[in-house]
């Protein structure tokens, strides 16, 4: 059984059995027909993935690994806030007429700050520290800039990464304020596991653990039947991650630089309703 499946199933069972519903609250999200999109949630879920043992990807349904990498690199490598730089349509609902999502996500990572070593944005600061002072306990990024929240089309959900090196092993903590378990949990886990692998490789380190902290882990009301179907399935073993060993520059990675080998998965034939 894939560790990603194991934790997803465990967390969803816990949410459905012991979670708190917000059906009596005036919630912001809406379904396409205008109905309020209510959720059942658990607070403070913490999941741990050892990337030395396996790559965390769900097998109880097919995960679009290449598309998730494209979005990750759109944010972390291109540092873009425009959907025209993205090859999928997952951000269309949040973009304005020019394609911008405002001062959100990639925009924040691309803002340069002044340091004694020179001007760097958040990604370049991480890359610098991993190579020059990996013992530092200050290697982190934050997308949640309060001064710019008014100019963001969507407040960042996965908002912070903290990197920590133990010996020659790169570990990371992903902090997430809110997570739609069905549509985003498996997606974010494999994305940021891939990011740890990429940053470790270009820094001469080994990928270690990814700790995922979710403040509000929720399942939408119209997603419950789909989640129940998924968690009743028998998972496969996790696939193997292949990452191009020739890439030694983070900005040289493409979605084709990584692939999943031996990936077995179940299919999901029904469409997933989207709340915005």
Secondary structure as GFF3:
##gff-version 3
##sequence-region A 1 276
A	DSSP	alpha_helix	3	18	.	.	.	ID=ss1
A	DSSP	beta_strand	20	21	.	.	.	ID=ss2
A	DSSP	beta_strand	39	50	.	.	.	ID=ss3
A	DSSP	alpha_helix	65	76	.	.	.	ID=ss4
A	DSSP	three_ten_helix	83	85	.	.	.	ID=ss5
A	DSSP	three_ten_helix	92	94	.	.	.	ID=ss6
A	DSSP	alpha_helix	106	110	.	.	.	ID=ss7
A	DSSP	beta_strand	113	115	.	.	.	ID=ss8
A	DSSP	beta_strand	118	120	.	.	.	ID=ss9
A	DSSP	alpha_helix	122	132	.	.	.	ID=ss10
A	DSSP	beta_strand	140	142	.	.	.	ID=ss11
A	DSSP	three_ten_helix	146	151	.	.	.	ID=ss12
A	DSSP	beta_strand	158	166	.	.	.	ID=ss13
A	DSSP	beta_strand	169	180	.	.	.	ID=ss14
A	DSSP	pi_helix	181	185	.	.	.	ID=ss15
A	DSSP	alpha_helix	186	202	.	.	.	ID=ss16
A	DSSP	beta_strand	206	220	.	.	.	ID=ss17
A	DSSP	three_ten_helix	221	223	.	.	.	ID=ss18
A	DSSP	alpha_helix	224	231	.	.	.	ID=ss19
A	DSSP	beta_strand	240	243	.	.	.	ID=ss20
A	DSSP	three_ten_helix	250	252	.	.	.	ID=ss21
A	DSSP	three_ten_helix	255	257	.	.	.	ID=ss22
A	DSSP	beta_strand	258	261	.	.	.	ID=ss23
###
